Structure formats: C-alpha cells, structure tokens
C-alpha cells in the first residue's frame, strides 16, 4: 500500500544530539493521532465572530463535540489502519478529535514508515527521535492532521525562577504573598466559588502536606485540588523544589490562594509534544471538572515545534475559545531570545497562539498597600527576563491591528504578526511570591507565576458574573485603561513604550477595571 508524507511532520535531530543506535523494537509506546474536525469552515466562522469580540454565547462541551468533533467514519478509518498494523486503540474521543494507539516500536515503524532511534543530548538528556516525515496511506490523507509521540524529546520547559538563598543583598529585594499581589493589583473581591481552574503540568508533583501548611499559614481555606492523569502522567513529586515540583506547587499555591473556593484540577502529562497537547485537549473537553480557565506555565520557542504539532495545539486552543474557556500561558523567562542561542528573536509557544492570553513579566516595588514602581522584568542574562516579541507562526489578529512594536535599537514599527505578550504581572524573583515547595519556603518568580495569577483573577470574575468570560483578548484590547501601563525597561530586543509593547503587553492588571471590561 503506497504511503505519502504527512505535511508538516518533518523532524530534524535536536542540534548537539548524539545517536546511540536503534530503539528496542519490542518496546511498547503510545502515539496520539489527531483528526480533522467536522464543519471546519463553520467553526472558523464562529471563531471569527468571537475574535471580533461579538457577544457569542460559548458552546456547551457536548454541543461542540456534536458539531465539530471528529466524524465517526474518520475514527473508524484510524481503527481499521491500527488493526492492519497490530496496534491497539487505547481511547478514541470525537470531542478531542483524537485516537490514542499503543503498540511496539517495530509496529509503529512499519505503520508510519519511520525509523526511531535513541539519542543523547547535553541539556535535554536521552530521548527517542526520528528524522524526516511521517508517512500515511491514501485513505488517511486529509483525515489525520498530526501523529504525535513517535518522537518523545522534551517539548517544553518550566517558566519559573527561584530567588537564590545566598546572594548579595539586591537593591531592595521584596517578596509578597499571592494575596498581597492581588491586593496591589486591586483584584475584585471573591473566592472563585463554583469555578474550576485547570492547571497543565508536564512532570513533578505536589504534596498535600505542603498545601495544607501553606494555606493554613495564609489563613486561607484549603482549596479542593484534583489530580487528573493524562496518558502516563501522574502526580509524582520528586523532592526537588528546583525541578518541576517547584512549578506544580507554585501554580497551585498562587491560583488557590486567590480563588480558594474554586476546584483546582491539575492535569499531569509527559513532557513531549504528544503529552502537552493531549493534556490541554483533555482539560478543554473535561466534562467532569469543567474548567472555565486554564493556566499553562510551560512552553518552548516556536522554532522547536514541528508544523503539525503547532497546528494541532492551536486547533485545541481554538476549541477552548469556542467552548468559553480562557487559556492563560506564560510568555517565557529568557527575554526576546527565548533562550535560543542563534542571535535572533524568538517567542514562546503556546503563548504565541492567538487563542491564548499571553502573560509577560514585571518587577514590582510596593510602599504599604500601593505600587511604588513597576518596570519590565529583566534581571540580566543569568536572572531572566519577560518573554515577548513577534510570532513567526501566526498572522496579526484583528484585535492587535494598528499596534506598533518598539525595538531597543531602531525605534517603533507597525506590528506585522501576532505580538506577545498580551498582559503582564509581577514576575521578578526579586519581587517574587512566597511559596512552600517540598517542605521549604522559597521566593519564586518567572512568567510561570503570572499565568496562574491571571487565571485566578478570571476565576473570580467568572464567579461574580455567573458566566465564563471565555476568549478575553478582544475585550481587553478595547479596555487599555484597565491596565497599569509599563513604560520603563526592556527584554533585550524590545523596550517598553506607552500602550501595548512586546515586553509587558497592555500592562499589569487593575483587577476591578478588568472585571468591568469583561
């Protein structure tokens, strides 16, 4: 049976990797197959209305599944293909447009005409990789949009920074509880009652004793935290606060402190493109916990994603907008380069998706219960800086038309593609959040702290409104007075300027005014 390449599936070996040889042909793995949606043109029309800020009622999750989920006959075609190659169907979801297959390396190599090899890399460690394209038989062309998980290299990294315990006294380093930051940003009263905040994690875990101790010290009721296992992920604390445990606990403690009556559903998956996309997809379509807002503190430079992965992920984020789920994502902690050492500018994905509220970082200084100064977070090369810039993957959304981007060298020019971030909040470890991770208290910053901060603000707003705010970007860009405009500082190539900029977006929130705008 003739097979042809799946567009956008080409993979190259991560630069600096060493091939260690063939994978064990008998090793069992799982692969996520993404399918086209029904009525794609109608969905794009709906998203166009949502993108204009029109008052479009969000679709119920089951209504979305019926109208836009994968067609039964498309799922049947993938089942037939799997059976022909001895692959098992682990699960199939019309709503998520996903079929998860399991089988051996040898079976998957034969099914998709790929060669899987073992690699070693000095920073990302050992991974299973492939080069070239994935190949599909004629009957699956146009049906399958992405095949994820054959390659399991780490796709994303956390975006948090812990303030070193033993460092020279920084000029007026400060620290805050999440409640103090919420107060400085004038968040509306509330506790997120009746809402669910979904948090995406790609490793690590939390311990109940940390959470009990932390919320008790804050004098806040312990929120209901629900771990959700995606594929082979689970709540697995490593005991290393500097690793993913720091991310998981930071996200829960910030969101939970500000919205303690909300359910916090933590979706644990594996750090690969398949694991990341599947976690967000399950959160968007979760009919048990039903999150109204999702916080993502992981990401990686756009250049590190295959075209099929970025498109598959963006399609999941479109579904979130259609069902009225706000997605907040950290814009990255490595300034305008996003940690890529090629001398060019890069933005972080998924923050760069136009269906995400991208959250950049500031450094805050307070006097009593008021903000004294707030500038772009940039602690220099080793200390981290707010991610931001101009996407190379996504066109200019209608709600960013007419904006300019100001470079540190060369001045202002019209924004040509999707600009990142949209909004900002306190992110410098030198004005960081006090958290408790693996039994020890730390002060933590990073744009990782900003995504759950905004998610908790949205949860409070949703609870007060009684309906989800949903896709908020168009309304926020029409409400520039709802922000503290950040006009000082830079993130490398871009500098702060009046109005929107590629360091802090529209600025940090005035929570009451944001609530009024939504």
Secondary structure, 3 states (H helix, E strand, C coil): CCEEECCCCCECCCCCCEEEEECCCCCEEEEEEEECCCCHHHHHHHHHHHHCCCCCCCCCHHHHHHHHCCCHHHHHHHHHHHHHCCCEEEEEECCCCEEEEEEEHHHHHHHHCCCCEEEEECCCEEEEECCECCEEEHHHECCEEEEECCCCCCCCEECCEECCCCCCCCCCCEEECHHHHHHHCCCCCCCCCCCEEEEEECCCCCCHHHHHHHHHHHCCCCCEEEEEECCCCCCCCCCCCCCHHHHHHHHHHHHHHHCCCCEEEEEECCCCHHHHHHHHHHHHCCCCCCCCEEEECEEEEHHHCCHHHHHHHHHHHHHHHHCCCEEEEECCCEHHHCCCCCCCCCCEECCCCCCCEEEEEEEEEEECCEEEEEEECECCCCCCECCCEEEEEEECCHHHCCCEEEECCCEEEECCEEEECCEEEECCCCEEEEEEECCEEEEEECCHHHHHHHHHHHHHHHHHHCCCCCCCHHHHHCCHHHEECCCCCECCCEECCCCCECCCECCEECHHHHHHHC
